[in-house]
Amino acid sequence: MKDTGKVVIFITTTSEGEARKIAEHLLTRRKAACVNIVPRVESSFWWQGKLDSAQESLLVIKTRASLLQEVIDLVKEVHSYSVPEIIALPIIGGNQDYLKWIDTETK
């Protein structure tokens, strides 16, 4: 397996509405080829020294690794959290036609 130069980015949001807003923000700027929205995920986490939980929505974003910092910056402009979860994992393989499509649809 090799580095494809693509990443999957996970972002949690307060609601499905906020998830849609962030997805549109990224897609209209061509920083993501595809954004999946998974509504109503249960999140448990440590926050400010206490165990907490929340109902959130999850964004699953496919884009080029070279666009990661731009995605982070754009998300932080519109996200309601002071410390939003924005994590990226490398795509190490997959359908080559789909991976080429990611390149075609982002800039």
Secondary structure as the mmCIF struct_conf table of DSSP 4:
data_model
#
loop_
_struct_conf.conf_type_id
_struct_conf.id
_struct_conf.beg_label_comp_id
_struct_conf.beg_label_asym_id
_struct_conf.beg_label_seq_id
_struct_conf.end_label_comp_id
_struct_conf.end_label_asym_id
_struct_conf.end_label_seq_id
BEND BEND1 GLY A 5 GLY A 5
STRN STRN1 LYS A 6 THR A 13
BEND BEND2 THR A 14 SER A 15
HELX_RH_AL_P HELX_RH_AL_P1 GLU A 16 THR A 28
TURN_TY1_P TURN_TY1_P1 ARG A 29 ARG A 30
BEND BEND3 LYS A 31 LYS A 31
BEND BEND4 ALA A 33 ALA A 33
STRN STRN2 CYS A 34 TRP A 47
TURN_TY1_P TURN_TY1_P2 GLN A 48 GLY A 49
STRN STRN3 LYS A 50 ARG A 64
HELX_RH_3T_P HELX_RH_3T_P1 ALA A 65 LEU A 67
HELX_RH_AL_P HELX_RH_AL_P2 LEU A 68 VAL A 78
BEND BEND5 SER A 80 VAL A 83
STRN STRN4 ILE A 86 ILE A 91
HELX_RH_AL_P HELX_RH_AL_P3 GLN A 96 GLU A 105
#
